Amino acid sequence: VQLQASGGGLVQAGGSLRLSCQPSEGPFDYVAAAWFRQVPGNEREFVAAINWRGSSRDYANSVKGRFTISRNIAKNMVYLQMNNLKPEDTAIYYCASTLRQRYADSAADFSLWGQGTLVTVSS
C-alpha cells in the first residue's frame, strides 16, 4: 500500500491549489496524516498534520493562515488547501501517515508515504 498524492501544478503567486491524498488500496487507516514538502537538495520539511478525528491540526509557521489540512473519512481522503501561494512554496509535496499514538512534526515519525506531487509557484 502506498499513498497517492495529486493536485499539484503550476500556479502564479497569490493563487491556490488543493492537494489530495488517498491510499492505493484499502481503507485509509491512520492516527495522523500529514503533508511534507521537499526542494531537491534540501531536507524534507513538515507542512501540516491532522489526526484521524480531525480535532487536532498542526502547521508549519511558514504556512499558517494560508494552508488548511482536512480529511474526509467517508471518501478516504486527506486534503491540503493552499491559498496565497508564494514562490518559496515551490516543492514536491508528499503525503504521509502514521499509526503511532505519539508523533512529532518529523518525517521519521511517519511510515507510509506517497510518490509526491510537484507544486510550482511562479512570481
Contacts in CASP RR format, 6 or more apart in sequence:
PFRMAT RR
TARGET T0000
AUTHOR 0000-0000-0000
METHOD contacts of the structure
MODEL  1
VQLQASGGGLVQAGGSLRLSCQPSEGPFDYVAAAWFRQVPGNEREFVAAI
NWRGSSRDYANSVKGRFTISRNIAKNMVYLQMNNLKPEDTAIYYCASTLR
QRYADSAADFSLWGQGTLVTVSS
1 23 0 8 1.000
1 24 0 8 1.000
1 25 0 8 1.000
1 26 0 8 1.000
1 112 0 8 1.000
2 23 0 8 1.000
2 24 0 8 1.000
2 112 0 8 1.000
2 113 0 8 1.000
2 114 0 8 1.000
2 115 0 8 1.000
3 21 0 8 1.000
3 22 0 8 1.000
3 23 0 8 1.000
3 24 0 8 1.000
3 95 0 8 1.000
3 96 0 8 1.000
3 97 0 8 1.000
3 112 0 8 1.000
3 113 0 8 1.000
3 114 0 8 1.000
4 21 0 8 1.000
4 22 0 8 1.000
4 23 0 8 1.000
4 24 0 8 1.000
4 114 0 8 1.000
4 115 0 8 1.000
5 19 0 8 1.000
5 20 0 8 1.000
5 21 0 8 1.000
5 93 0 8 1.000
5 94 0 8 1.000
5 95 0 8 1.000
5 114 0 8 1.000
5 115 0 8 1.000
5 116 0 8 1.000
5 117 0 8 1.000
6 19 0 8 1.000
6 20 0 8 1.000
6 21 0 8 1.000
6 117 0 8 1.000
7 17 0 8 1.000
7 18 0 8 1.000
7 19 0 8 1.000
7 20 0 8 1.000
7 117 0 8 1.000
8 17 0 8 1.000
8 19 0 8 1.000
8 93 0 8 1.000
8 117 0 8 1.000
8 118 0 8 1.000
8 119 0 8 1.000
9 17 0 8 1.000
9 117 0 8 1.000
9 118 0 8 1.000
9 119 0 8 1.000
9 120 0 8 1.000
10 120 0 8 1.000
10 122 0 8 1.000
11 17 0 8 1.000
11 85 0 8 1.000
11 119 0 8 1.000
11 120 0 8 1.000
11 121 0 8 1.000
11 122 0 8 1.000
12 121 0 8 1.000
12 122 0 8 1.000
13 85 0 8 1.000
13 86 0 8 1.000
13 87 0 8 1.000
13 121 0 8 1.000
13 122 0 8 1.000
13 123 0 8 1.000
14 83 0 8 1.000
14 84 0 8 1.000
14 85 0 8 1.000
14 86 0 8 1.000
14 121 0 8 1.000
15 83 0 8 1.000
15 84 0 8 1.000
15 85 0 8 1.000
15 121 0 8 1.000
16 81 0 8 1.000
16 82 0 8 1.000
16 83 0 8 1.000
16 84 0 8 1.000
16 85 0 8 1.000
17 82 0 8 1.000
17 85 0 8 1.000
17 119 0 8 1.000
18 79 0 8 1.000
18 80 0 8 1.000
18 81 0 8 1.000
18 82 0 8 1.000
19 35 0 8 1.000
19 79 0 8 1.000
19 80 0 8 1.000
19 82 0 8 1.000
19 93 0 8 1.000
19 95 0 8 1.000
19 117 0 8 1.000
19 119 0 8 1.000
20 77 0 8 1.000
20 78 0 8 1.000
20 79 0 8 1.000
21 33 0 8 1.000
21 35 0 8 1.000
21 77 0 8 1.000
21 78 0 8 1.000
21 79 0 8 1.000
21 80 0 8 1.000
21 95 0 8 1.000
21 114 0 8 1.000
22 28 0 8 1.000
22 75 0 8 1.000
22 76 0 8 1.000
22 77 0 8 1.000
22 78 0 8 1.000
23 76 0 8 1.000
23 112 0 8 1.000
26 76 0 8 1.000
27 76 0 8 1.000
28 73 0 8 1.000
28 76 0 8 1.000
28 77 0 8 1.000
28 78 0 8 1.000
28 97 0 8 1.000
29 97 0 8 1.000
29 99 0 8 1.000
30 52 0 8 1.000
30 97 0 8 1.000
30 98 0 8 1.000
30 99 0 8 1.000
30 112 0 8 1.000
31 51 0 8 1.000
31 52 0 8 1.000
31 98 0 8 1.000
31 99 0 8 1.000
31 100 0 8 1.000
31 101 0 8 1.000
31 103 0 8 1.000
32 49 0 8 1.000
32 50 0 8 1.000
32 51 0 8 1.000
32 52 0 8 1.000
32 56 0 8 1.000
32 97 0 8 1.000
32 98 0 8 1.000
32 100 0 8 1.000
32 103 0 8 1.000
32 110 0 8 1.000
33 49 0 8 1.000
33 50 0 8 1.000
33 52 0 8 1.000
33 69 0 8 1.000
33 71 0 8 1.000
33 78 0 8 1.000
33 95 0 8 1.000
33 96 0 8 1.000
33 97 0 8 1.000
33 98 0 8 1.000
34 46 0 8 1.000
34 47 0 8 1.000
34 48 0 8 1.000
34 49 0 8 1.000
34 50 0 8 1.000
34 69 0 8 1.000
34 95 0 8 1.000
34 96 0 8 1.000
34 97 0 8 1.000
34 98 0 8 1.000
34 105 0 8 1.000
34 110 0 8 1.000
35 47 0 8 1.000
35 48 0 8 1.000
35 49 0 8 1.000
35 69 0 8 1.000
35 80 0 8 1.000
35 93 0 8 1.000
35 94 0 8 1.000
35 95 0 8 1.000
35 96 0 8 1.000
36 44 0 8 1.000
36 45 0 8 1.000
36 46 0 8 1.000
36 47 0 8 1.000
36 93 0 8 1.000
36 94 0 8 1.000
36 96 0 8 1.000
36 107 0 8 1.000
36 110 0 8 1.000
37 44 0 8 1.000
37 45 0 8 1.000
37 47 0 8 1.000
37 89 0 8 1.000
37 91 0 8 1.000
37 92 0 8 1.000
37 93 0 8 1.000
37 94 0 8 1.000
37 119 0 8 1.000
38 44 0 8 1.000
38 45 0 8 1.000
38 91 0 8 1.000
38 92 0 8 1.000
38 94 0 8 1.000
39 90 0 8 1.000
39 91 0 8 1.000
39 92 0 8 1.000
40 92 0 8 1.000
44 94 0 8 1.000
44 107 0 8 1.000
45 60 0 8 1.000
45 91 0 8 1.000
46 60 0 8 1.000
46 105 0 8 1.000
46 106 0 8 1.000
46 107 0 8 1.000
47 59 0 8 1.000
47 60 0 8 1.000
47 63 0 8 1.000
47 67 0 8 1.000
47 80 0 8 1.000
47 93 0 8 1.000
48 57 0 8 1.000
48 58 0 8 1.000
48 59 0 8 1.000
48 60 0 8 1.000
48 63 0 8 1.000
48 67 0 8 1.000
48 68 0 8 1.000
48 69 0 8 1.000
48 80 0 8 1.000
49 57 0 8 1.000
49 58 0 8 1.000
49 69 0 8 1.000
49 103 0 8 1.000
49 105 0 8 1.000
50 56 0 8 1.000
50 57 0 8 1.000
50 58 0 8 1.000
50 69 0 8 1.000
50 70 0 8 1.000
50 71 0 8 1.000
50 78 0 8 1.000
52 71 0 8 1.000
52 73 0 8 1.000
54 70 0 8 1.000
54 71 0 8 1.000
57 69 0 8 1.000
58 105 0 8 1.000
59 65 0 8 1.000
59 67 0 8 1.000
59 69 0 8 1.000
60 105 0 8 1.000
62 88 0 8 1.000
63 82 0 8 1.000
63 89 0 8 1.000
66 82 0 8 1.000
66 83 0 8 1.000
66 84 0 8 1.000
66 85 0 8 1.000
67 80 0 8 1.000
67 81 0 8 1.000
67 82 0 8 1.000
67 83 0 8 1.000
68 80 0 8 1.000
68 81 0 8 1.000
68 83 0 8 1.000
69 78 0 8 1.000
69 79 0 8 1.000
69 80 0 8 1.000
69 81 0 8 1.000
70 78 0 8 1.000
70 79 0 8 1.000
70 81 0 8 1.000
71 77 0 8 1.000
71 78 0 8 1.000
71 79 0 8 1.000
72 78 0 8 1.000
72 79 0 8 1.000
78 95 0 8 1.000
78 97 0 8 1.000
80 93 0 8 1.000
80 95 0 8 1.000
82 89 0 8 1.000
82 119 0 8 1.000
85 119 0 8 1.000
85 121 0 8 1.000
86 121 0 8 1.000
87 121 0 8 1.000
87 122 0 8 1.000
87 123 0 8 1.000
88 121 0 8 1.000
89 119 0 8 1.000
89 121 0 8 1.000
90 119 0 8 1.000
90 120 0 8 1.000
90 121 0 8 1.000
91 118 0 8 1.000
91 119 0 8 1.000
92 116 0 8 1.000
92 117 0 8 1.000
92 118 0 8 1.000
92 119 0 8 1.000
93 116 0 8 1.000
93 117 0 8 1.000
93 118 0 8 1.000
93 119 0 8 1.000
94 113 0 8 1.000
94 114 0 8 1.000
94 115 0 8 1.000
94 116 0 8 1.000
95 113 0 8 1.000
95 114 0 8 1.000
95 116 0 8 1.000
96 107 0 8 1.000
96 110 0 8 1.000
96 111 0 8 1.000
96 112 0 8 1.000
96 113 0 8 1.000
96 114 0 8 1.000
97 110 0 8 1.000
97 111 0 8 1.000
97 112 0 8 1.000
98 109 0 8 1.000
98 110 0 8 1.000
98 111 0 8 1.000
98 112 0 8 1.000
99 111 0 8 1.000
100 109 0 8 1.000
100 111 0 8 1.000
103 109 0 8 1.000
103 110 0 8 1.000
END
